[in-house]
Each structure stands twice: as C-alpha cells, then as structure tokens.
C-alpha cells in the first residue's frame, strides 16, 4: 500500500496538492490516515500532499521495513506507552494491536476510541491531553490514564 502511494504520488506530481482542495478527493485520499478525512482542513491536506511528495526518508523507510520489519521492538528495555486509535485503517485495530502487544509485552496501552492512524487529525485536543497526561504520569512515576475528553461526535 505504501509503495503504491509513493509511485502514484510521483506519477501525479503536483496534482494531489491541488486535488486536496476538493472535499471528495480529500475523503478518498486521506481515508486510511484519519477516521473523518473530509474534516481535515484544506490547507493542512494540501500541506500533507506536498510533504508526502517531497519526503526524502520515505523510500529508505519502506526498504528498511521491508527487510527488517518491526522485529527490534522486543529489545526495548525502557518504559513504553502506546496510544492507538481504534479506527486506525493502516495498522488495523485490534489485529495489529495484538501483534504489537506480543512484540512489546511490557508496554502500557491507551486506546483512543474512534480515532484513526493520525489521531491528532481527528481530535487534536484529546490527543494533546493524552500526551500531556502520559508525560506527567511518567514524570511522577505513575501509571498513565486516558485523557478525560470525549472524542467528537461523528
């Protein structure tokens, strides 16, 4: 899927950035990244399309993941907190979450119900509050809890 997106982006050149101005195209193009793609502001969607076309690390990252995968995650020996949107369409919930739980068994998990792969695009306030709560919990040596802000209604 990522290789397909890369080659399509190269083929279309600057067209995706222009097409992002159209609500239907944003909905189609961003459907894997956010739970509510049509709600992504036009300027941000255009910027995302431009950045994707210019990303120097994209191909090396795909090549690395194609050969090494995520196998090194089990070697992590520091505290890990994983926040996962339950409407993630790239790393699908719950299948991939179960896999990552096996790979990093000591991780503490927080689920963001109804948010996608980039939860900050679906609910910036909840995502920020969750990160801040994790940071404070870690600094105090406590266990993190989900932020208390409810996700936006659909």
N, C-alpha and C positions, 0 to 999 in steps of 0.2 A: 504494500500500500504506500509506504514512504517513497520507495523508488519510483512508483507510478506518479506520485505527486510531484516529485523532483523533475522528472522528464516532461511532464505536462506543463509545469511552470516554465521550464526552459523553452519549450515549443511555443507557448503563448506569449513569451516576452513580457511586455508591459501591460498586456490586455487584462490579466487578473486584477491589477490595481484599479483599472478603470471600471471593470465589471463589478467590483465590490460596492460600487455606488448604487447598484440595483439590489433591492431587498431580496428578490427571489434568488439571485446569484449568491448573495451572502448566505442565505439559508442553505443552499446546496454546498457551497464551498466550505463552510465552517461547521457543518453538521456533525463532524467527528470530534471537533475540538470543544464545543460548548453544547450545553443542553438546549439553549434557546438562541440559535445562531442569528435569527432575524433581529434580535435585540442588541447585537453588537453595534456600537455607533459606527457610522460610515467612515469617519476619519481614522478610527482605530483599525477597522477592517482593511482599509487602503494601506495603512502603515504595515499591517501584518503581511499583506500580499507582497509589498515591496521588500520587506525584510526577508521573507522566505526566498525570494528570487536572488538576493544578494548574500545569503548566508554561506560564509566560507567554510564552516565546520560541518555542514550538513552531510556531504558525501563521505568525509572521513569518519564521521559518527556512524553512518549507516554501514560502512565497511567494517568498522570495529564490532558493532553489534551483530553483524552477520557472521563473524568468526568467533568472537569471544562471548557474545551474549551478555547476560547479567550474572554469570557464574561466580564472580568475585564478591557478590553481596554477602554471602555466608561468612566471609572473612572479617566483616566489620566487627570491631570489638569495642565500639563506643556506643553510648546511648543513641537509639534511633527512634524517631517518631514519624509515622507515615500517615499522611492525611490523604484520603481518597474520596473522590466524588463518585457516588453510587450510580450516576448516569454517564460515566465515562464510556465512550464508544470506541476508544482506541485500545485501552487496557480495560477490557470489559469486566464489569462487576457482575457476579462475585468470582468468576473463573480466575482471572489474573490475580486478584487479591489473595485467593487461596494459595496460588503458586508463590507469590511474594511472601506470604506468611510462613511458608515452608523454608524459603530461602533466607529469611531474616527472622528466625523464631523469637528473638528477644525484643523485637520492635514493639512499641506501643502504637496502637491504631486508633485513628479517629475517622469516622465516616461522615461525609458531608452529603446528606440525603438530597437527591435530586440535582446535584451539580455535576458538571462534566469534567473532561480531561484537564481543562484550564479553569478551575473553579472561580478564580478571580474575575473571569469574564462573565460568569453567571451571577455571582453575588460577591462583589468586592468587599463589602462591609463584613460579611460573615467570614470570608477568607482571611481578611486582615485581623479580625478579632481572634480567630482561631490561632493564627501565627503568634500574635501577641500573648495569648494565653499560654501557648506552648513555651514561649521564651521565658515568661515569668515562672511557670511551673518548673522548668529546667533550672533556672537560677536559684530557686528556693529548694530544689531537690524533691519537689512533689510530683505527683502523677498528673499529667495533663488531662483536661476535660474538654469536651466540645464547647465552643462558644455558645452563648445562650440566645443569640439572634436567630430567629427562624428564617429559613430561605424564603425568597419572594414567591408569591403565589404565581402560578402559571396562567 
